Amino acid sequence: KKPENTAKNTEKRGIAGNGDAGKSSVVKNQENQGKNKNGVSGNAPSANGQKANEPIIIEKIVEKPVEKIVEKIVEKPVEKIVEKIVEKPVEKIVEKVVEKPVEKIVEKPVEQTLKLNLIEPNSEQPRKNFDEESLQELADSGALSSGDTVILHNDDSSLTAGLPVAVNFRSNDPGIFRTIDLAGLGEREVLYDFSGAGLNDITLEMNSIILSGSVNQLTRSMTFSSLMIEGKVQFDRNCVENRRDNVDRIAIALLYSSHRGEILKLGDGVIFSNNCVLGVDNRSARGGVLLNSSISPITIGDHAVFSGNYAFSNLNGAFGGVFYSARHRSVGMGFHGEIAVGANATFINNYAFSNSTTASGGVICSSGDISFSDGATFINNYAKTSGGAIELAGKLDLLALTKDVLFSGNMTGGVFTRHDDGTFSVENGVANAIHLTTGATIPESAIETQGSLALAAEEGREIRFNDPITSRSENSDRPMTLTLNRCTDEEGNIHDTDGTIIFSSELYQGEEAHLVASRYNNFVADTTLYGGTLLLEHGAVFGRNL
């Protein structure tokens, strides 16, 4: 312990009273130590007479205090600082600042109204949601661009001029449908006029929206190749007056695809109620809701509902209370007028009527290709002349894969009365589900077409006709066809099915002429049952001899 005391005295007093001697000694000894490490002898005495290895005392003084300082200053205080400042305060800051305010910031600004006088037209502006104060004022402002969404808070929205861009609409409350009144558009304006927009594939989102009061088609375009309408949308009380007898104007009733070949698609759950096409003066009426006379299909999603729609003419014919589809004469057999309907569609109380001449197809009048992918219901539809539900001069596929198909209460003939509330009644009508015919009876159709009906039900499912099917007389060298329980899938593969196809007369018992006729499936067609069961119930008569 004596060298340790010597070192302390040396450090305090400075060797031989020289204030810089101690400091110089340390530096020199460190240098000599470095030389020793490099192989140079370190036994020479220093300036104060000590040997070179004595700086070990200084090494101890430097090392030990540093360890204590680090332990106290770095190790222990850091643990406490982290615990108090980082762990506990961060939890509180995140909980209060992040979680609660973010909910408010996100929800409220989306619903805020943008004042129209502060909006400037800008083709590069980001897409926005607009709350409507005056829908027409907003449309006139020039602020709207394709892809924008207008949020409706009430039912008094209206338009007097069409929109040149693909604007979406939605209700502020998904559970409440908001109505846009289109009556102010008049005969010349349409809701969407894309004729100068240069748009191709267009998607419109309508969420909890009712479009009502239009007297013209929904869209006008010479440019777009496809139009998709998505969301919960209803078309109610839109009525087109046909004043020019040509296919591009006839029976538009909001939606159509003409010779130009636009593809029209409707999403799931679409509803059409109380829409119509009127043949004014000596004009015909075709398709109360949809018309297709093009090469491109009209596609309708699942669970569509069509109720109370009609085609009416005073002095000319009426064809298709809901759909009119023509394989068009002037453009050849390539234009199939295809309409493809998704699963579980419903058609109730639709009709075709004329005060003077033929009216056919209470729901569908078609020389094109019609298909129902899985289940459908046709109840209480009416046509004055034939085809209480369907007038068919083309191809029709009805499938019951996971859902049933039902025809019930569909009528032709009798005494037809339309009531003030829009409903109708028929006295002494003759039940009829489908009437097979040729293209010669369908306006603007290729005369070569004729009815071809394919019915297919999977095991455990049924296709039920409470109303009969009929056909007109035909030449035996060109028979119509009725295919039972065979279908072709999307890949072109043929499948035979094992379900049940039923023709029942249970609803039409009695000896009155219209009841007897309602039990008679009066048709001629090459009929083949490929699997499953064909069942005749309650005195139904099936087929006719040539």
ZAZAKOL-148266 format. One line per field, with one value per residue (C-alpha): chain; residue number from 1; x, y, z. Coordinates in Angstrom, 2 decimals. Each point is the difference from the previous one (the first is absolute). Layout:
ZAZAKOL-148266
unit [A|...];
pos [NUM|...];
u [X|...];
v [Y|...];
w [Z|...];
***
This chain:
ZAZAKOL-148266
unit [A|A|A|A|A|A|A|A|A|A|A|A|A|A|A|A|A|A|A|A|A|A|A|A|A|A|A|A|A|A|A|A|A|A|A|A|A|A|A|A|A|A|A|A|A|A|A|A|A|A|A|A|A|A|A|A|A|A|A|A|A|A|A|A|A|A|A|A|A|A|A|A|A|A|A|A|A|A|A|A|A|A|A|A|A|A|A|A|A|A|A|A|A|A|A|A|A|A|A|A|A|A|A|A|A|A|A|A|A|A|A|A|A|A|A|A|A|A|A|A|A|A|A|A|A|A|A|A|A|A|A|A|A|A|A|A|A|A|A|A|A|A|A|A|A|A|A|A|A|A|A|A|A|A|A|A|A|A|A|A|A|A|A|A|A|A|A|A|A|A|A|A|A|A|A|A|A|A|A|A|A|A|A|A|A|A|A|A|A|A|A|A|A|A|A|A|A|A|A|A|A|A|A|A|A|A|A|A|A|A|A|A|A|A|A|A|A|A|A|A|A|A|A|A|A|A|A|A|A|A|A|A|A|A|A|A|A|A|A|A|A|A|A|A|A|A|A|A|A|A|A|A|A|A|A|A|A|A|A|A|A|A|A|A|A|A|A|A|A|A|A|A|A|A|A|A|A|A|A|A|A|A|A|A|A|A|A|A|A|A|A|A|A|A|A|A|A|A|A|A|A|A|A|A|A|A|A|A|A|A|A|A|A|A|A|A|A|A|A|A|A|A|A|A|A|A|A|A|A|A|A|A|A|A|A|A|A|A|A|A|A|A|A|A|A|A|A|A|A|A|A|A|A|A|A|A|A|A|A|A|A|A|A|A|A|A|A|A|A|A|A|A|A|A|A|A|A|A|A|A|A|A|A|A|A|A|A|A|A|A|A|A|A|A|A|A|A|A|A|A|A|A|A|A|A|A|A|A|A|A|A|A|A|A|A|A|A|A|A|A|A|A|A|A|A|A|A|A|A|A|A|A|A|A|A|A|A|A|A|A|A|A|A|A|A|A|A|A|A|A|A|A|A|A|A|A|A|A|A|A|A|A|A|A|A|A|A|A|A|A|A|A|A|A|A|A|A|A|A|A|A|A|A|A|A|A|A|A|A|A|A|A|A|A|A|A|A|A|A|A|A|A|A|A|A|A|A|A|A|A|A|A|A|A|A|A|A|A|A|A|A|A|A|A|A|A|A|A|A|A|A|A|A|A|A|A|A|A|A|A|A|A|A|A|A|A];
pos [1|2|3|4|5|6|7|8|9|10|11|12|13|14|15|16|17|18|19|20|21|22|23|24|25|26|27|28|29|30|31|32|33|34|35|36|37|38|39|40|41|42|43|44|45|46|47|48|49|50|51|52|53|54|55|56|57|58|59|60|61|62|63|64|65|66|67|68|69|70|71|72|73|74|75|76|77|78|79|80|81|82|83|84|85|86|87|88|89|90|91|92|93|94|95|96|97|98|99|100|101|102|103|104|105|106|107|108|109|110|111|112|113|114|115|116|117|118|119|120|121|122|123|124|125|126|127|128|129|130|131|132|133|134|135|136|137|138|139|140|141|142|143|144|145|146|147|148|149|150|151|152|153|154|155|156|157|158|159|160|161|162|163|164|165|166|167|168|169|170|171|172|173|174|175|176|177|178|179|180|181|182|183|184|185|186|187|188|189|190|191|192|193|194|195|196|197|198|199|200|201|202|203|204|205|206|207|208|209|210|211|212|213|214|215|216|217|218|219|220|221|222|223|224|225|226|227|228|229|230|231|232|233|234|235|236|237|238|239|240|241|242|243|244|245|246|247|248|249|250|251|252|253|254|255|256|257|258|259|260|261|262|263|264|265|266|267|268|269|270|271|272|273|274|275|276|277|278|279|280|281|282|283|284|285|286|287|288|289|290|291|292|293|294|295|296|297|298|299|300|301|302|303|304|305|306|307|308|309|310|311|312|313|314|315|316|317|318|319|320|321|322|323|324|325|326|327|328|329|330|331|332|333|334|335|336|337|338|339|340|341|342|343|344|345|346|347|348|349|350|351|352|353|354|355|356|357|358|359|360|361|362|363|364|365|366|367|368|369|370|371|372|373|374|375|376|377|378|379|380|381|382|383|384|385|386|387|388|389|390|391|392|393|394|395|396|397|398|399|400|401|402|403|404|405|406|407|408|409|410|411|412|413|414|415|416|417|418|419|420|421|422|423|424|425|426|427|428|429|430|431|432|433|434|435|436|437|438|439|440|441|442|443|444|445|446|447|448|449|450|451|452|453|454|455|456|457|458|459|460|461|462|463|464|465|466|467|468|469|470|471|472|473|474|475|476|477|478|479|480|481|482|483|484|485|486|487|488|489|490|491|492|493|494|495|496|497|498|499|500|501|502|503|504|505|506|507|508|509|510|511|512|513|514|515|516|517|518|519|520|521|522|523|524|525|526|527|528|529|530|531|532|533|534|535|536|537|538|539|540|541|542|543|544|545|546];
u [0.00|3.02|0.25|-3.65|0.56|3.04|-2.08|-2.62|2.64|1.63|-3.31|-0.85|3.36|1.58|3.49|2.83|-2.30|-0.29|-3.67|0.30|2.26|-2.77|-1.86|3.10|0.80|-3.33|0.33|3.55|-0.80|-2.91|2.32|2.58|-2.72|-1.00|3.56|0.15|-2.98|1.81|3.03|2.12|1.49|-1.83|2.48|1.70|-0.67|-2.30|0.73|-0.90|1.99|-2.84|0.02|-2.06|-2.47|-1.21|-2.77|-2.18|-1.08|-1.48|-1.73|-1.87|-1.02|-1.42|-1.77|-1.83|-1.63|-1.21|-1.77|-1.81|-0.96|-1.46|-1.86|-1.57|-0.56|-0.76|-1.40|-2.23|-1.33|-0.80|-2.20|-1.98|-0.31|-1.28|-2.48|-1.48|0.22|-0.42|-2.20|-2.69|-0.36|-0.02|-2.96|-1.98|0.98|-1.02|-3.29|-1.07|1.49|-0.16|-3.04|-2.75|0.83|0.58|-3.56|-1.36|2.34|-0.86|-3.75|-1.05|1.88|-1.35|-3.54|0.71|-1.64|2.29|-1.35|-0.57|1.37|3.33|0.35|1.87|0.01|3.25|0.53|2.87|-1.78|-0.08|-3.25|-2.36|-3.25|-2.43|-2.99|-2.78|-1.68|-1.55|0.86|-0.54|2.06|2.80|-0.23|0.09|3.02|2.38|1.60|-0.99|2.31|-0.31|0.36|-1.33|-2.77|-2.95|-1.50|-3.76|-1.59|-3.62|-2.53|-0.46|3.04|-0.73|1.70|-1.05|3.14|2.07|3.45|2.92|2.15|-0.40|-1.04|-0.96|-2.85|-0.56|-2.28|1.45|-1.71|0.39|-3.29|-2.02|-0.49|0.28|-1.89|1.28|-2.89|0.85|-3.28|1.63|2.32|-2.88|-0.05|3.38|2.26|1.39|1.48|3.46|1.03|3.41|-0.21|2.93|1.89|2.18|-0.55|0.33|-0.73|-2.25|-1.02|-2.74|-0.50|-3.51|-0.33|-3.52|-1.17|-3.36|-0.05|-3.53|-2.05|2.14|-1.70|3.20|2.78|2.55|3.05|0.99|3.37|1.69|3.26|-0.18|0.48|-1.45|-2.15|-0.13|-2.55|0.78|-1.54|-3.48|-1.90|-3.69|-1.58|-3.53|-2.74|2.14|-2.06|1.31|-2.34|0.88|-0.62|2.37|-0.37|3.59|1.98|2.34|-2.96|-2.55|-0.51|3.17|-1.56|3.34|2.23|0.82|2.73|-0.43|1.90|3.15|0.54|0.35|0.31|-2.43|0.42|-2.19|1.19|-1.75|-3.29|-1.14|-3.73|-2.22|-3.53|-2.82|2.14|-1.52|0.35|-2.94|-0.76|-1.47|-2.44|0.89|3.27|0.83|1.33|2.85|1.64|-1.31|3.46|2.72|0.55|2.82|0.42|3.81|2.82|0.92|-1.81|-1.97|0.97|-2.09|1.29|-1.61|-3.25|-1.37|-3.67|-2.34|-3.50|-2.81|1.94|-1.82|-0.01|-3.12|-1.13|-3.29|0.02|2.93|1.53|1.58|2.84|1.72|-1.20|3.56|2.46|-0.03|2.78|0.39|2.32|-0.14|-1.01|2.07|3.31|-0.13|0.08|3.12|-2.01|-1.47|-1.73|1.30|-1.28|1.57|-1.76|1.63|-1.37|-3.40|-1.59|-3.64|-2.63|-3.39|-2.98|1.69|-2.00|-0.19|-3.22|-1.36|-3.39|-0.13|2.26|2.57|1.69|2.31|2.45|-1.17|3.62|2.14|-0.49|3.09|1.49|3.45|1.77|-1.32|1.41|-0.76|2.98|-1.66|-3.64|-2.67|-3.59|-2.72|-3.29|-3.17|1.45|-2.23|0.04|-3.08|0.72|2.59|2.88|-1.48|3.54|2.24|-0.44|2.88|1.32|3.62|1.89|-0.91|1.93|-1.67|2.15|-0.86|3.37|-0.35|-3.32|-3.37|-1.79|-3.73|-2.64|-3.37|-2.99|1.32|-2.82|-1.01|-3.33|-3.05|-1.09|2.89|-0.52|2.68|-0.90|0.78|2.64|1.97|-1.08|-2.02|-2.48|-1.02|-3.36|-0.39|3.60|1.77|3.07|3.22|3.64|1.97|-1.08|2.43|-0.15|2.18|1.88|-2.62|-2.27|2.66|0.45|3.40|1.14|1.66|-2.79|2.22|-0.15|-2.35|-0.62|2.41|-0.60|2.44|-1.00|2.45|-0.46|2.62|-0.94|-2.19|-1.08|-3.07|-1.25|-3.76|-2.52|-3.37|-0.72|0.37|2.40|-1.32|1.25|-1.35|-0.53|3.20|1.43|1.13|3.27|1.14|-1.12|0.43|1.88|-0.72|3.02|-0.58|2.76|3.00|2.11|3.30|2.41|2.14|2.86|-2.31|-0.27|-3.36|-1.56|-3.11|-1.89|-2.32|-2.51|-3.79|-1.94|-3.68|-3.03|-2.96|-3.61|-0.92|-0.91|-2.40|-2.57|-3.51|-1.83|-0.06|1.82|2.80|0.67|0.08|2.42|2.14|0.64|1.19|3.71|-0.93|3.33|1.96|3.76|2.67|0.08|2.73|0.32|3.67|-0.26|-2.05|-3.80|-2.71|-3.17|-3.55|-2.42|-3.73|-1.11|2.68|0.08|3.47|0.66|-2.03|-0.17|0.86];
v [0.00|2.39|0.53|0.95|2.71|1.24|0.35|2.03|2.35|0.39|0.91|2.56|1.78|-0.40|-1.60|2.24|3.02|0.22|0.60|-1.72|-2.90|-2.40|0.58|-0.45|-3.18|-1.55|0.81|-1.28|-3.22|-0.66|0.52|-2.39|-2.54|0.25|-0.66|-3.06|-1.40|0.49|-1.95|2.96|-0.36|1.99|-0.40|3.41|2.30|2.98|3.61|-0.47|-3.17|-2.54|-3.02|-0.09|-2.62|2.15|1.80|-3.03|2.10|2.57|-2.73|-1.03|3.55|0.45|-3.33|-0.41|3.43|-0.33|-3.24|1.59|3.08|-2.10|-2.16|2.93|2.38|-2.31|-3.23|0.86|3.42|-1.18|-2.77|2.44|2.58|-2.53|-1.40|3.33|1.97|-2.63|-2.74|1.75|3.33|-1.65|-2.14|3.02|2.09|-2.68|-0.66|3.61|1.56|-2.80|-2.12|2.43|3.00|-2.18|-1.30|3.53|1.28|-2.79|-0.07|3.63|1.58|-2.62|1.14|3.73|2.06|1.66|3.47|0.31|3.53|-1.24|-2.78|0.81|-2.26|-1.92|-3.00|-1.17|0.27|-3.15|-1.94|1.21|-0.70|2.91|0.64|1.37|3.28|0.41|-2.89|2.04|2.86|-2.44|-1.44|3.51|1.02|-2.05|-1.44|-3.60|-2.44|-3.67|-2.11|2.64|-0.99|2.19|-0.80|0.59|0.93|0.41|-0.98|3.31|-0.27|0.63|0.72|2.07|-0.69|-3.12|-0.78|-0.19|-2.01|-3.31|1.26|-2.45|0.50|-1.35|0.57|1.44|-2.92|-3.44|-1.09|2.81|0.30|3.54|0.98|2.02|1.47|-0.10|1.40|3.37|-1.49|-0.09|-1.87|1.17|-0.26|-3.22|-0.53|-0.81|1.46|-1.45|0.84|2.41|-1.46|-2.52|-2.59|-3.74|-2.28|1.79|-1.11|1.82|-0.63|0.59|-0.78|0.21|2.18|0.15|1.44|1.14|2.00|-0.25|0.12|-0.91|-2.55|0.01|0.60|1.30|-0.82|-0.59|-0.93|-2.26|-3.74|-1.14|1.40|-1.64|1.15|-1.27|0.33|0.09|1.88|0.19|1.24|1.11|1.63|0.87|0.05|0.51|1.24|-1.40|2.69|-1.28|-3.57|-1.24|-2.43|2.59|1.88|-2.73|-1.39|1.42|0.42|1.03|-2.88|-1.47|-1.28|0.74|-0.83|1.76|-2.83|1.62|-2.56|0.70|-1.59|0.35|-1.10|-2.16|1.02|2.53|0.85|1.22|0.99|1.70|0.98|0.06|0.74|1.63|-0.19|3.43|0.47|-2.70|-1.09|-3.39|-0.65|-2.42|-0.91|1.70|-0.08|-1.45|-0.27|-1.84|-0.25|-0.15|-2.50|0.83|-1.53|1.70|-1.66|0.22|-1.09|-2.23|0.70|2.54|1.00|1.22|0.99|2.03|0.85|0.10|0.72|1.73|1.32|1.50|-0.57|-2.38|-3.11|-0.44|-2.49|-0.97|1.55|-0.23|-1.25|0.34|-1.91|-0.22|-1.94|2.88|-0.47|2.87|-1.02|-3.75|-3.02|1.16|2.44|-2.32|2.47|-1.94|0.59|-2.02|0.05|-1.07|-2.21|0.33|2.73|0.95|1.28|1.00|1.90|1.11|0.24|0.83|1.48|1.72|1.61|-0.99|-2.90|-2.58|0.12|-2.87|-0.91|1.28|-0.21|-0.92|0.26|-1.42|-1.38|0.22|-2.11|0.13|-1.91|-0.35|-1.40|-1.43|0.32|2.56|0.89|1.19|0.87|1.78|1.45|0.69|0.43|0.75|-2.38|-2.67|-0.74|0.86|0.06|-0.71|0.26|-2.02|-0.06|-0.50|-2.08|-0.18|-1.87|-0.38|-1.67|-1.09|-0.97|1.11|1.90|-0.92|1.51|0.84|1.22|0.71|2.22|1.32|0.78|0.94|1.14|0.65|3.45|2.18|2.98|2.40|1.72|3.54|-1.18|-1.65|-3.57|-2.09|-2.86|-2.61|-1.75|-3.35|0.01|-3.15|-1.08|0.03|-0.06|-0.19|0.20|-1.36|1.73|1.14|3.20|1.06|1.01|2.08|3.54|0.71|-3.61|-2.35|-2.20|-3.12|-0.21|-2.27|-0.99|-2.38|-0.73|-1.81|-0.85|-1.59|-0.70|-1.58|-2.83|1.30|3.09|0.56|2.08|0.39|1.20|0.72|1.65|-1.86|0.58|0.34|0.36|1.13|-2.44|-0.71|-2.00|-3.46|0.37|2.80|-1.10|2.01|-1.69|-0.62|-1.38|-1.33|-0.49|0.67|3.17|1.38|1.69|3.07|-2.15|-1.62|-3.34|-1.77|-1.29|-2.10|0.72|-2.01|2.57|0.18|1.92|0.40|1.08|0.49|1.13|0.22|3.71|-0.40|-2.62|0.35|-0.29|3.57|0.54|2.12|-2.58|-2.90|1.93|0.77|-3.74|-0.60|0.17|0.47|-0.19|-1.93|-0.41|-2.69|-0.85|-2.03|-0.87|-0.75|-0.75|0.51|0.13|1.60|0.19|0.92|0.93|0.70|-0.77|1.93|-0.87|-0.03|0.37|0.00|-2.30|1.47];
w [0.00|0.29|-3.83|-0.02|2.58|-1.90|-3.13|1.76|1.49|-3.39|-1.61|2.64|0.38|-3.41|0.15|1.45|0.14|-3.81|-0.89|-3.37|1.08|0.95|-3.24|-2.09|1.82|-0.91|-3.65|-0.21|1.80|-2.33|-2.92|1.46|0.65|-3.60|-1.03|2.20|-1.79|-3.24|1.31|1.34|3.54|2.70|2.99|-0.27|2.93|-0.38|0.82|3.69|0.47|-0.27|-2.26|-3.17|1.25|2.87|-2.10|0.87|2.94|-2.36|-1.96|3.11|0.76|-3.51|-0.42|3.28|0.22|-3.60|0.82|2.91|-1.99|-2.79|2.45|1.75|-2.84|-2.90|1.30|2.91|-1.02|-3.54|1.33|2.08|-2.76|-2.50|2.44|0.92|-3.21|-2.70|1.33|1.99|-1.83|-3.48|0.93|1.08|-3.01|-2.49|1.72|0.17|-3.12|-2.57|0.68|0.88|-2.23|-3.10|0.13|0.02|-2.67|-2.44|0.44|0.10|-2.91|-2.44|0.72|-0.11|-2.73|-2.53|-0.83|-3.73|-0.25|1.33|-2.58|-3.18|-3.09|-0.13|-2.21|2.21|3.34|2.14|0.04|2.71|1.74|-0.37|2.22|-2.18|0.88|-3.41|-2.27|-3.15|1.41|0.71|-3.51|-1.51|2.07|-2.12|3.13|-0.68|-1.75|-0.91|3.12|2.41|2.44|0.96|3.42|0.28|3.33|-1.11|-2.67|-1.81|-2.31|-3.67|-3.31|-3.00|-2.05|-0.51|1.40|-2.46|2.42|1.85|3.45|2.76|2.47|3.49|2.95|3.18|1.78|-1.67|1.58|-1.61|-3.77|-1.42|-3.16|-2.95|-2.03|-3.70|-1.34|-0.61|-2.61|-2.48|-3.30|-1.31|3.04|1.54|3.45|-1.37|-3.33|-0.87|-3.70|0.19|2.94|-1.81|2.74|-0.58|2.96|2.49|3.50|1.90|3.72|1.30|3.69|1.46|-2.90|-1.86|-3.52|-0.84|-2.48|-3.14|-3.41|-1.84|0.15|2.81|-2.19|-3.40|-1.50|-3.30|1.68|3.04|-0.43|3.32|2.80|3.44|2.60|3.51|3.45|1.47|-2.68|-0.90|-3.21|0.78|-2.13|-3.01|-3.18|-3.54|-2.71|-3.41|-2.59|-2.69|-1.12|-0.23|2.12|1.53|1.43|0.65|3.48|1.39|3.44|1.46|-1.07|-3.38|-2.29|-3.69|-3.19|1.22|2.46|3.42|2.79|2.84|3.43|3.09|3.44|2.57|1.59|-2.61|0.16|-2.86|0.99|-1.92|-3.00|-3.47|-3.68|-1.79|-3.69|-0.68|-2.89|-2.53|1.57|1.49|3.48|0.58|3.31|3.12|1.59|-2.27|-3.74|-1.72|-3.74|-0.08|-0.09|3.60|2.99|2.73|3.30|3.18|3.42|2.62|1.86|-2.48|0.44|-2.77|1.05|-1.61|-3.18|-3.34|-3.73|-1.31|-3.37|-1.00|-3.78|-0.52|1.54|3.42|0.51|3.25|3.25|1.36|-2.67|-3.76|-1.74|-3.77|-2.23|-2.41|-3.62|-1.44|1.53|-0.45|2.24|1.85|2.12|2.59|2.31|3.01|3.54|2.83|3.39|3.28|2.74|1.64|-2.15|0.71|-2.48|1.41|-1.50|-3.24|-3.24|-3.72|-1.33|-3.11|-0.46|-3.65|-1.02|1.10|3.38|0.97|2.71|3.39|1.19|-3.02|-3.73|-1.69|-3.16|1.61|2.62|3.58|2.98|3.71|1.89|3.12|1.00|-0.92|0.92|-2.42|1.73|-1.27|-3.19|-3.01|-3.79|-2.05|-2.90|0.94|2.31|3.39|1.38|-3.03|-3.77|-1.43|-3.55|1.03|2.53|3.69|2.72|3.41|2.67|3.54|1.47|3.63|-0.24|-1.53|-3.00|0.26|-2.48|1.61|-0.79|-3.32|-2.46|-3.55|-1.46|2.14|1.10|1.10|2.33|1.18|3.26|1.14|2.46|-2.80|0.70|-2.46|-0.02|-2.58|-0.22|-1.78|-1.20|-1.24|1.93|-2.01|1.09|-3.29|-3.63|-2.61|-3.37|-2.93|-0.69|-2.51|2.89|1.80|-1.40|-1.60|0.48|-2.45|-1.37|0.18|3.79|1.93|3.59|1.74|3.69|2.33|3.60|2.45|3.73|2.23|2.35|2.83|-1.97|-2.20|-2.89|0.49|-2.57|1.60|-3.34|-3.32|-2.86|-3.56|-3.57|-3.32|-2.88|-1.90|-2.87|1.01|-1.93|2.35|3.47|3.16|2.83|3.68|1.89|3.52|2.59|-2.19|0.15|-1.23|2.41|-0.67|-1.32|-2.54|1.82|-0.14|3.24|0.61|3.23|2.27|1.25|-0.46|-2.65|0.87|-2.05|2.33|-0.55|3.67|-0.22|-2.95|0.86|-1.52|-3.31|-1.11|-3.29|1.39|2.74|-2.45|-2.21|3.06|0.49|-3.54|-0.88|-3.63|-1.82|-2.58|0.42|-0.13|3.71|1.75|3.69|0.77|3.71|3.14|-0.07|-2.12|2.09|-1.15|2.79|0.47|-3.53|-1.88|-3.71|-1.55|-3.74|-3.18|-3.02|-3.41];
***
